[in-house]
């Protein structure tokens, strides 16, 4: 999964499900926690002041294969 462009940044705050995906404890695509979870690039959020925060995300086996 490629890094998202700056125009695709997610605005904070995010809900609990998306936060789990951003923290790398669930697949960034589907939210699955079934592993093994593999590195899948980065996603970005923006703060209320316009700052950009990068998150190293993971993908489940089904979405890791799809991204390859």
Order of alpha helices (4+ residues) and beta strands (2+ residues): beta-alpha-beta-beta-alpha
